[in-house]
Amino acid sequence: MASRTEEGKAAYQEWVIKDCRHIVAILEDLPSVKPPPDHLCEMLPRLQARYYSISSSPKLFPTSIHITAVIVDYETPTGRRNQGVATSWLKKKDLGVNAPPPTVPIFVRRSQFRLPFKSQTPVIMIGPGTGVAPFRGFVQERDLLRRDGKPVGDTILYFGCRKRAEDFIYRDEMEEYMNRGTLSKFYTAFSRDSPEKIYVQHLLKDNADEVWSILERGGHLYVCGDARNMARDVHNVILDICQTRGNMSETEALAFIKKLESQRRYSADVWS
């Protein structure tokens, strides 16, 4: 497994990666391996900070920050229970009415992932799963502006999850924003609730004319979530829309998307 041969790489992939063995599990399953504790500690990387998108508007909640996270807790193929370091720790915090507020060390990173300066600018937000986090803040801000009597452009949200009954986070909030008129459109995709798996990228393709109209009117497009599949597929759909609705060649469409990105009209906050 330690060798760089194809056989060694395959063994590592199967025994360590596929079976989700962390360092403790490896030492438990290989009792003959007994590295000195001090050497082991020197080799282990420092625990890294966990980054979460802020899911609230500072204009609506100036003294607090909301985050949206999935509790990582699953059983591995070897029968062990793996729990997320940060999410499990946060879950154990006592939020009782009479309990003192828990202390959590945090820091805020500066981000360019924000709404356009002009509230009239139309926006399309694509955030399946916890990728909806920053868009909750965006919608809160636009709702506040609208209630203050300021003009607000089209605000369109695409959300997706596996099952409507289990994973539809912020459902009540978003439906209320629809009723108020803050959300112009709210498209949802539930991949396990239909015979064919439907994802947000499929809905985007179905609404190609609307997407192109928003871009033609100077609109902004935001993507948040999985970089490995969703964000790549969304990019390909946008590329196709530019070609078919904008009458561009593939080269022209790619250049157009690059221009949108340089103008911060196409922004992505993604992770793998």
C-alpha positions in Angstrom: 0.0 0.0 0.0 2.9 2.4 0.7 4.5 1.8 -2.7 3.9 4.0 -5.8 3.1 1.0 -8.0 -0.3 0.6 -9.6 -1.0 -2.3 -7.2 0.0 -0.2 -4.2 -2.2 2.7 -5.3 -5.2 0.4 -5.9 -4.7 -1.2 -2.4 -4.6 2.2 -0.8 -7.7 3.3 -2.6 -9.6 0.2 -1.6 -8.4 -0.2 2.0 -8.0 3.4 3.2 -10.1 5.6 1.0 -13.1 3.4 0.1 -13.3 1.9 3.6 -13.0 5.4 5.2 -10.1 4.5 7.5 -8.6 7.4 9.4 -5.3 7.1 11.3 -6.8 5.6 14.4 -8.7 2.9 12.4 -5.5 2.1 10.5 -3.5 1.6 13.7 -6.4 -0.5 15.2 -6.5 -2.8 12.1 -2.7 -3.1 11.9 -1.7 -3.8 15.4 1.9 -4.7 14.4 2.4 -1.0 13.4 3.5 0.8 16.5 4.9 4.3 15.7 6.3 6.3 18.6 3.5 8.7 19.8 5.8 11.7 19.5 6.7 10.8 15.9 3.1 10.3 15.1 2.1 13.7 16.4 4.8 15.3 14.4 3.6 13.7 11.2 -0.1 14.5 11.7 -1.3 17.8 10.1 -2.7 20.6 12.2 -6.5 20.6 12.4 -7.7 23.0 9.8 -10.4 25.7 10.2 -13.8 24.8 8.8 -15.3 27.4 6.4 -19.0 28.0 6.2 -21.0 30.4 4.0 -22.8 33.0 6.1 -26.6 32.3 5.7 -27.9 35.6 7.1 -27.9 39.3 6.1 -25.9 41.6 8.2 -28.5 44.3 7.5 -31.2 42.2 9.1 -29.0 40.5 11.8 -26.2 43.1 12.5 -25.1 41.4 15.8 -25.2 37.8 14.8 -24.1 35.3 12.1 -26.1 32.3 10.9 -24.5 29.3 9.3 -26.0 26.3 7.5 -24.3 22.9 7.8 -25.1 19.2 7.5 -24.2 17.1 10.6 -21.5 14.6 9.4 -22.3 11.3 11.1 -22.2 8.0 9.2 -21.1 4.3 9.5 -18.1 3.2 7.5 -17.8 -0.1 5.6 -15.7 -1.4 8.5 -18.6 -0.8 11.0 -17.0 2.3 12.6 -18.9 5.5 13.2 -17.3 8.6 11.7 -18.4 12.0 12.9 -17.6 15.4 11.6 -15.2 17.3 13.8 -16.8 20.7 13.6 -20.5 19.8 13.0 -20.6 17.2 15.8 -18.9 19.7 18.2 -21.4 22.4 17.3 -24.3 19.9 17.7 -23.4 19.3 21.3 -23.5 22.9 22.3 -26.3 23.6 24.8 -28.8 26.1 23.3 -31.3 25.8 26.1 -33.3 28.8 27.1 -31.9 29.0 30.6 -28.3 27.9 29.6 -25.6 30.5 29.1 -24.8 31.0 25.5 -22.0 28.7 24.3 -18.7 30.3 23.1 -17.5 29.4 19.6 -14.2 30.7 18.3 -14.7 32.1 14.8 -13.3 34.6 12.3 -14.9 36.2 9.2 -13.2 36.2 5.9 -13.7 39.0 3.4 -15.7 37.8 0.4 -16.6 39.2 -3.0 -19.7 36.9 -3.1 -22.3 39.6 -2.6 -25.4 41.1 -4.2 -25.0 43.8 -6.9 -24.7 47.4 -5.7 -27.9 48.3 -7.5 -30.9 46.6 -6.0 -32.8 46.8 -9.4 -30.2 44.4 -10.9 -31.9 41.0 -11.6 -30.2 38.0 -10.0 -30.3 34.2 -10.5 -29.1 32.2 -7.5 -28.3 28.5 -7.8 -27.8 26.7 -4.5 -28.8 23.1 -4.0 -28.5 21.6 -0.5 -26.5 23.7 1.9 -25.4 25.7 -1.1 -28.5 27.8 -0.5 -26.8 29.3 2.6 -25.5 32.6 1.2 -28.7 33.1 -0.9 -30.8 33.0 2.3 -28.9 36.2 3.3 -29.3 37.6 -0.2 -33.1 37.1 -0.1 -33.3 38.6 3.4 -31.5 41.7 2.3 -33.7 42.2 -0.8 -36.8 41.6 1.3 -35.6 44.3 3.7 -35.0 46.7 0.8 -38.4 46.0 -0.7 -40.2 46.6 2.6 -38.3 49.9 2.9 -39.9 50.9 -0.4 -36.8 50.5 -2.6 -37.0 49.0 -6.1 -35.8 45.4 -6.3 -35.0 43.5 -9.5 -36.0 40.0 -10.3 -34.8 37.6 -7.6 -34.8 34.0 -8.8 -33.7 31.0 -6.7 -32.9 27.5 -7.8 -32.8 24.9 -5.0 -32.4 21.2 -5.0 -32.1 18.3 -2.6 -32.8 14.5 -2.5 -36.3 14.4 -0.9 -38.8 17.2 -0.4 -40.0 15.7 2.9 -36.5 15.3 4.4 -34.0 17.8 3.0 -36.0 20.9 2.0 -34.3 23.3 4.3 -35.7 26.9 4.7 -38.9 25.8 2.9 -41.2 27.9 5.0 -39.0 30.9 4.8 -38.6 30.8 1.0 -42.3 30.2 0.4 -43.1 33.2 2.6 -40.7 35.3 0.5 -42.5 34.0 -2.6 -45.9 35.1 -1.1 -44.4 38.5 -0.3 -43.1 39.0 -3.8 -39.5 39.2 -2.7 -38.7 36.0 -4.6 -39.8 36.4 -8.2 -39.3 32.7 -9.0 -38.5 29.7 -6.8 -37.5 26.6 -8.7 -37.0 23.3 -6.9 -35.6 19.9 -7.9 -36.0 16.8 -5.7 -33.8 14.2 -7.2 -35.2 11.1 -5.4 -38.9 12.0 -5.6 -39.4 11.2 -9.2 -38.6 8.2 -11.5 -35.9 10.2 -13.2 -33.4 12.2 -11.2 -34.0 15.9 -11.6 -31.3 18.4 -10.6 -31.0 22.2 -10.7 -29.0 22.1 -13.9 -32.0 20.4 -15.6 -34.3 23.2 -14.5 -31.8 25.8 -15.7 -31.8 24.2 -19.2 -35.6 24.1 -19.2 -35.6 27.9 -18.4 -33.0 28.8 -21.0 -35.0 31.7 -22.4 -35.5 33.3 -19.0 -31.8 32.8 -18.0 -30.6 34.4 -21.3 -33.1 37.3 -20.8 -31.7 38.0 -17.3 -28.1 38.0 -18.6 -29.0 40.3 -21.5 -30.5 42.7 -19.0 -27.2 42.9 -17.1 -28.2 40.4 -14.5 -25.9 38.5 -12.1 -25.7 34.7 -11.8 -24.5 33.0 -8.6 -23.6 29.4 -7.9 -22.9 27.9 -4.5 -22.3 24.2 -3.6 -20.6 21.1 -5.0 -17.7 21.9 -7.3 -17.1 18.4 -8.5 -20.5 17.8 -10.3 -23.1 20.5 -9.8 -21.1 23.6 -10.5 -19.4 22.0 -13.5 -22.8 20.9 -14.9 -24.3 24.4 -14.3 -21.4 25.9 -16.2 -22.0 23.6 -19.1 -25.7 24.6 -19.2 -24.8 28.3 -19.1 -22.3 27.7 -21.9 -25.0 25.9 -24.0 -27.5 28.7 -23.3 -25.0 31.3 -24.5 -24.5 29.3 -27.7 -28.2 28.5 -28.4 -29.9 31.7 -27.2 -27.1 34.1 -27.8 -26.2 32.7 -31.2 -22.5 32.3 -30.3 -19.9 29.7 -31.2 -18.4 27.7 -28.4 -15.3 30.0 -28.4 -17.5 33.1 -28.3 -19.6 31.7 -25.5 -16.5 30.8 -23.4 -15.2 34.3 -23.9 -18.6 35.7 -22.9 -18.6 33.7 -19.7 -15.1 34.8 -18.9 -16.2 38.4 -19.3 -19.1 37.8 -16.9 -16.7 36.4 -14.4 -14.3 39.3 -14.7 -17.3 41.7 -14.2 -18.4 39.6 -11.2 -21.7 38.9 -12.9 -21.0 35.2 -12.7 -19.8 34.2 -9.3 -19.2 30.8 -7.7 -18.6 29.8 -4.1 -18.0 26.1 -4.4 -16.3 23.2 -2.6 -15.4 19.6 -3.4 
